[in-house]
Amino acid sequence: MSRFNSFREFYPFYLSEHGNQISRRLHFIGSCGVLVLVAVAIWQRNGWWLLAALVCGYGFAWVGHFFFEKNRPATFRHPLYSFVGDWVMFKDILTGKIRF
């Protein structure tokens, strides 16, 4: 079903779907929000914050795709690889490997 045999094969495709700088920034902001909301969920011991984290992360990312990239998020076709790709791209932005 998938044309990718590994995440290593998928990641260049993932990056090609995130060429717009505003979209990358929205992904990064959404990921920061996810980290904060997961911390709040743990601190408050309330799982509803995890739902908020999910909405935050995907909400920012999907706005980036639909309004700036003008493409469909890879999440729809490759959910696991896309999830991992979000966090690898987040790390690559933090370390300066990808331009913010």
Secondary structure by P-SEA (a helix, b strand, c coil): cccccccccaaaaaaaacccaaaaaaaaaaaaaaaaaaaaaaaaccaaaaaaaaaaaaaaaaaaaaccccccccccccaaaaaaaaaaaaaaaaaccccc
